[in-house]
């Protein structure tokens, strides 16, 4: 059942992401053409500011979801209801806190936004605030679908919502160039989507309408509060690692530079999201695995996911290293390019963060929150310190280099240390030997792909597509040669074969059923 649910969730996630990616490019192109780079910078900046206010939520959801894994696996509805009530009440408070904090920031907007030629900036900010705060009133319900490995339902609803929203907003920009209407439509559809998901959950799980429920035992409450505090501290640190980039760029460089970086960030986030569609949809399956299986079984699955994680992140990283610049040039023009030194740092940070995906998934689903609660704060302090030092010397690249150095200084080693000690019970050396062996393979693939791509310039769409194809063929062929005899590769191949057989059986079953219905219809006639 875990495999089936994971396959459905991944398929739905990838299909959704493919559609959203195409629409994102169209939307971004129309946005820049209609409104200009300053509006794009304000969009990115307010997203970062509201992410900071959302720290009020940090830790609540993850802590309660972690506590739901066991009662869901055991079908303990009374315990589920008790946790869901706590979830609902907590998120109502969060919505109020985020709103209050957001309104408190309003008088200081002029200090945050410098040099932006965007009218009605206060109203723009308030629409962003509503779009951030109101969905918290509903999120506790559709999170229950994720715990039950029904992510594909959430994905399907958000896919339809995103398509409708993006198409309408593209039309608004193209025909009216009205930024306020553009934002208002997005907010209305976002809130409507949350309400629709709540209705779906109520119909699918009618017992969640809050009838009789258990009283949470003191131990569960203590664990919830302890984990919540730990995750809150971690997420505060994470914001000051990943969320302040736009604010620092706006403060030390310009709002236009925020807009330029936003295009690169969009491409990197699309790449990350494609991979995360696989791993985020495996997340709740791993949680179920941790709740039920032995440490050896968890370790076996983890090794396979680490290889898959490396394969996908390194392949995308190599593609971005070689092709981000040519792609931006063909898409938007030379004036939207960042300096050449910035891209290698962005790609290195993408790879380092991505390579922690598998180990972080095990850590989170195993409930390891308290032990390293201060690690992100340490990382944040290193990040801010190095960014402030390097931005004066290196400009934009210094901000991103600070983030990379802080990641290597802290979570690069603390996360695997805790998982190998508390979950696997194995020497940490195993992790780093595998990590650096994989990274060496990735560097070899990069050198070969770079050498081949230098044979022709990616100055047309056809030439760019040819380089993309060359990268895919080179990286995948080399990795098959290097890893085909390893245990993780054999495990992944076995899963792929099993899934293929299931798909073929399902297809044959559908065809057989169709023929049977047709035969019955013929007999009746």
ChimeraX attribute file (.defattr): number of C-alpha atoms within 10 A of each C-alpha:
attribute: neighborCount
match mode: 1-to-1
recipient: residues
	/A:1	8
	/A:2	13
	/A:3	13
	/A:4	12
	/A:5	19
	/A:6	24
	/A:7	17
	/A:8	16
	/A:9	25
	/A:10	24
	/A:11	16
	/A:12	21
	/A:13	26
	/A:14	18
	/A:15	16
	/A:16	22
	/A:17	20
	/A:18	13
	/A:19	14
	/A:20	19
	/A:21	18
	/A:22	10
	/A:23	17
	/A:24	21
	/A:25	15
	/A:26	14
	/A:27	20
	/A:28	16
	/A:29	16
	/A:30	19
	/A:31	22
	/A:32	16
	/A:33	14
	/A:34	19
	/A:35	16
	/A:36	15
	/A:37	22
	/A:38	21
	/A:39	21
	/A:40	22
	/A:41	25
	/A:42	25
	/A:43	18
	/A:44	21
	/A:45	26
	/A:46	20
	/A:47	17
	/A:48	19
	/A:49	20
	/A:50	21
	/A:51	16
	/A:52	20
	/A:53	21
	/A:54	23
	/A:55	20
	/A:56	20
	/A:57	21
	/A:58	22
	/A:59	23
	/A:60	22
	/A:61	18
	/A:62	21
	/A:63	25
	/A:64	22
	/A:65	22
	/A:66	18
	/A:67	21
	/A:68	21
	/A:69	22
	/A:70	18
	/A:71	15
	/A:72	16
	/A:73	13
	/A:74	11
	/A:75	11
	/A:76	13
	/A:77	16
	/A:78	19
	/A:79	21
	/A:80	25
	/A:81	23
	/A:82	19
	/A:83	23
	/A:84	23
	/A:85	16
	/A:86	15
	/A:87	20
	/A:88	17
	/A:89	12
	/A:90	17
	/A:91	23
	/A:92	16
	/A:93	15
	/A:94	22
	/A:95	20
	/A:96	16
	/A:97	18
	/A:98	25
	/A:99	19
	/A:100	14
	/A:101	16
	/A:102	22
	/A:103	14
	/A:104	10
	/A:105	14
	/A:106	14
	/A:107	9
	/A:108	10
	/A:109	13
	/A:110	12
	/A:111	8
	/A:112	16
	/A:113	20
	/A:114	13
	/A:115	12
	/A:116	17
	/A:117	13
	/A:118	13
	/A:119	11
	/A:120	9
	/A:121	16
	/A:122	13
	/A:123	12
	/A:124	19
	/A:125	23
	/A:126	15
	/A:127	15
	/A:128	21
	/A:129	23
	/A:130	18
	/A:131	20
	/A:132	22
	/A:133	23
	/A:134	20
	/A:135	19
	/A:136	22
	/A:137	20
	/A:138	19
	/A:139	18
	/A:140	23
	/A:141	22
	/A:142	22
	/A:143	22
	/A:144	20
	/A:145	19
	/A:146	21
	/A:147	20
	/A:148	16
	/A:149	24
	/A:150	19
	/A:151	25
	/A:152	23
	/A:153	20
	/A:154	21
	/A:155	21
	/A:156	16
	/A:157	16
	/A:158	17
	/A:159	20
	/A:160	15
	/A:161	17
	/A:162	21
	/A:163	16
	/A:164	13
	/A:165	18
	/A:166	20
	/A:167	14
	/A:168	15
	/A:169	24
	/A:170	22
	/A:171	14
	/A:172	20
	/A:173	20
	/A:174	16
	/A:175	10
	/A:176	12
	/A:177	18
	/A:178	14
	/A:179	19
	/A:180	15
	/A:181	15
	/A:182	20
	/A:183	17
	/A:184	17
	/A:185	15
	/A:186	21
	/A:187	21
	/A:188	13
	/A:189	16
	/A:190	19
	/A:191	19
	/A:192	14
	/A:193	20
	/A:194	22
	/A:195	17
	/A:196	14
	/A:197	21
	/A:198	18
	/A:199	15
	/A:200	17
	/A:201	20
	/A:202	15
	/A:203	12
	/A:204	11
	/A:205	13
	/A:206	12
	/A:207	15
	/A:208	21
	/A:209	13
	/A:210	13
	/A:211	10
	/A:212	13
	/A:213	16
	/A:214	13
	/A:215	11
	/A:216	16
	/A:217	10
	/A:218	9
	/A:219	9
	/A:220	13
	/A:221	14
	/A:222	12
	/A:223	16
	/A:224	21
	/A:225	16
	/A:226	16
	/A:227	25
	/A:228	22
	/A:229	19
	/A:230	21
	/A:231	28
	/A:232	22
	/A:233	22
	/A:234	24
	/A:235	22
	/A:236	21
	/A:237	23
	/A:238	19
	/A:239	21
	/A:240	19
	/A:241	24
	/A:242	14
	/A:243	19
	/A:244	19
	/A:245	23
	/A:246	25
	/A:247	20
	/A:248	21
	/A:249	22
	/A:250	23
	/A:251	15
	/A:252	15
	/A:253	15
	/A:254	19
	/A:255	28
	/A:256	20
	/A:257	20
	/A:258	27
	/A:259	26
	/A:260	18
	/A:261	21
	/A:262	20
	/A:263	21
	/A:264	20
	/A:265	15
	/A:266	15
	/A:267	18
	/A:268	18
	/A:269	14
	/A:270	17
	/A:271	20
	/A:272	19
	/A:273	17
	/A:274	21
	/A:275	21
	/A:276	21
	/A:277	21
	/A:278	20
	/A:279	21
	/A:280	20
	/A:281	24
	/A:282	24
	/A:283	23
	/A:284	25
	/A:285	23
	/A:286	24
	/A:287	23
	/A:288	21
	/A:289	20
	/A:290	20
	/A:291	14
	/A:292	13
	/A:293	11
	/A:294	12
	/A:295	14
	/A:296	12
	/A:297	13
	/A:298	17
	/A:299	17
	/A:300	14
	/A:301	16
	/A:302	19
	/A:303	20
	/A:304	19
	/A:305	21
	/A:306	21
	/A:307	21
	/A:308	20
	/A:309	22
	/A:310	23
	/A:311	19
	/A:312	20
	/A:313	26
	/A:314	27
	/A:315	21
	/A:316	22
	/A:317	26
	/A:318	25
	/A:319	23
	/A:320	23
	/A:321	17
	/A:322	21
	/A:323	19
	/A:324	18
	/A:325	21
	/A:326	19
	/A:327	20
	/A:328	18
	/A:329	17
	/A:330	14
	/A:331	13
	/A:332	14
	/A:333	12
	/A:334	12
	/A:335	9
	/A:336	18
	/A:337	18
	/A:338	18
	/A:339	10
	/A:340	10
	/A:341	12
	/A:342	18
	/A:343	19
	/A:344	17
	/A:345	20
	/A:346	21
	/A:347	21
	/A:348	18
	/A:349	20
	/A:350	21
	/A:351	22
	/A:352	18
	/A:353	17
	/A:354	20
	/A:355	24
	/A:356	19
	/A:357	20
	/A:358	23
	/A:359	20
	/A:360	18
	/A:361	20
	/A:362	25
	/A:363	20
	/A:364	18
	/A:365	24
	/A:366	19
	/A:367	18
	/A:368	20
	/A:369	23
	/A:370	16
	/A:371	13
	/A:372	17
	/A:373	19
	/A:374	17
	/A:375	19
	/A:376	25
	/A:377	21
	/A:378	16
	/A:379	24
	/A:380	25
	/A:381	16
	/A:382	19
	/A:383	27
	/A:384	20
	/A:385	14
	/A:386	20
	/A:387	25
	/A:388	16
	/A:389	15
	/A:390	18
	/A:391	20
	/A:392	13
	/A:393	10
	/A:394	15
	/A:395	17
	/A:396	24
	/A:397	21
	/A:398	21
	/A:399	27
	/A:400	25
	/A:401	23
	/A:402	23
	/A:403	26
	/A:404	21
	/A:405	17
	/A:406	23
	/A:407	21
	/A:408	15
	/A:409	16
	/A:410	17
	/A:411	19
	/A:412	17
	/A:413	15
	/A:414	14
	/A:415	19
	/A:416	21
	/A:417	17
	/A:418	18
	/A:419	21
	/A:420	20
	/A:421	12
	/A:422	14
	/A:423	18
	/A:424	19
	/A:425	13
	/A:426	14
	/A:427	11
	/A:428	16
	/A:429	12
	/A:430	10
	/A:431	18
	/A:432	14
	/A:433	11
	/A:434	14
	/A:435	16
	/A:436	11
	/A:437	11
	/A:438	21
	/A:439	17
	/A:440	12
	/A:441	18
	/A:442	21
	/A:443	13
	/A:444	14
	/A:445	22
	/A:446	22
	/A:447	12
	/A:448	14
	/A:449	22
	/A:450	18
	/A:451	10
	/A:452	14
	/A:453	20
	/A:454	11
	/A:455	9
	/A:456	11
	/A:457	11
	/A:458	22
	/A:459	12
	/A:460	13
	/A:461	13
	/A:462	10
	/A:463	14
	/A:464	19
	/A:465	14
	/A:466	15
	/A:467	24
	/A:468	18
	/A:469	12
	/A:470	16
	/A:471	25
	/A:472	16
	/A:473	12
	/A:474	16
	/A:475	24
	/A:476	15
	/A:477	12
	/A:478	15
	/A:479	17
	/A:480	11
	/A:481	9
	/A:482	13
	/A:483	15
	/A:484	12
	/A:485	10
	/A:486	11
	/A:487	13
	/A:488	20
	/A:489	20
	/A:490	14
	/A:491	16
	/A:492	17
	/A:493	14
	/A:494	12
	/A:495	13
	/A:496	12
	/A:497	12
	/A:498	13
	/A:499	15
	/A:500	12
	/A:501	12
	/A:502	13
	/A:503	12
	/A:504	12
	/A:505	12
	/A:506	12
	/A:507	12
	/A:508	12
	/A:509	12
	/A:510	12
	/A:511	12
	/A:512	12
	/A:513	12
	/A:514	12
	/A:515	12
	/A:516	12
	/A:517	12
	/A:518	12
	/A:519	12
	/A:520	11
	/A:521	10
	/A:522	9
	/A:523	8
	/A:524	7
	/A:525	6
